[in-house]
Amino acid sequence: MHPVIFKWHIADDWQSYAGWRHSAQIELSETLNQNKINDLGMNILKLTDQQIASFQQDGYLVLDFSLDSALLDDIIHTTEPHYQKKENSDSYFHGLRIQDAWRMLPQVRSVALEPRILAALNQLFGRKAFAFQTLNFPTGTEQKIHSDTIHFNSKPAGFMAGAWVALEDVDEQNGALLYYPGSHLLPEITMQDIGFPPLTNHYRDYENYMQQLVKDKQLTPARGVLKKGQVLLWHANLLHGGGSHPDKSRTRHSQVTHYFFENCQYYTPMLSSPEKIFLRKPFQISAGMPYGDLQSYKFLQPPAVKPGSWLYWQQKLHKLWPF
Ligand SMILES: O=C(O)CCC(=O)C(=O)O
């Protein structure tokens, strides 16, 4: 297997991972002024050094935010009608999901933009996170093992994360998430690494490859047994998937939000090759517009009026004597 081959990666991706963490640590160990403290959300929530170290080592972190129970119930009730049930059956199709329900349901948007989740991500990555996509699920997905870096990545690498929110209690009977602690430190796998062109129709081959990789490396899985209102944050390259859901009479409502971090370039690795990068313009849910548009909008603000100019005196006069 080859290391990731995009031009901007340092040849060995472990080093590239260490590189971005290193810069994040430098930022965090600086004497922080109030602006930086607010920027990283430390006035809302301050992660401990142990939590940060644990995320670096394991690639995930469970946070007990006890998110508002009524809000989570509301998400379940408002998303319910949008899921289709199997005909003549009480159970749901596996793999059912609603993408970007935040567009129609403010409750979903509110969980995606939960300030404590954003604050935790800011501190784990040393950069400001922004939510760009939501997924809501009524059951365990039993989705095959994958890393989000096949779908989303950034330049510099690895500035992407997921937040998995338990909308109800989750255990091994109703489809707890399956993940491999520490696997985020493995090289990111691209379609080229496994000998396929950058097309979605080879996704099955990617999944088979990942399944074999986990076996070959004898990685030990963990299950996301979470209480309602708990949140599991994962690093983009953490290998994960949907654990089994043996008790089909139970639901497993959850919400996943995907985040990028500011001031990067964003792309879709599955559709990229070293020759042609499939750049993406992620939506910034908080701003209600694609990320970057807000920045260019700021640039488009009219320039300051030149002191002494005709417009300057006209504005002064207007303030004194509005007519
Ligand atoms: O919630 C699950 O069952 C799996 C979710 C998942 O793998 C994903 O959203 O990438």
The ligand as an SDF file (V2000), in Angstrom:
LIG
                    3D

 10  9  0  0  0  0  0  0  0  0999 V2000
  -24.3770    5.9280   12.4840 O   0  0  0  0  0  0  0  0  0  0  0  0
  -23.9620    4.9360   11.8920 C   0  0  0  0  0  0  0  0  0  0  0  0
  -24.4870    3.8330   12.0220 O   0  0  0  0  0  0  0  0  0  0  0  0
  -22.7950    5.0710   10.9620 C   0  0  0  0  0  0  0  0  0  0  0  0
  -22.5900    6.4880   10.5110 C   0  0  0  0  0  0  0  0  0  0  0  0
  -21.4360    6.6460    9.6160 C   0  0  0  0  0  0  0  0  0  0  0  0
  -20.6720    5.7510    9.3870 O   0  0  0  0  0  0  0  0  0  0  0  0
  -21.2000    7.9540    8.9740 C   0  0  0  0  0  0  0  0  0  0  0  0
  -22.0350    8.8500    9.1000 O   0  0  0  0  0  0  0  0  0  0  0  0
  -20.1480    8.1200    8.3210 O   0  0  0  0  0  0  0  0  0  0  0  0
  1  2  2  0
  2  3  1  0
  2  4  1  0
  4  5  1  0
  5  6  1  0
  6  7  2  0
  6  8  1  0
  8  9  2  0
  8 10  1  0
M  END
$$$$
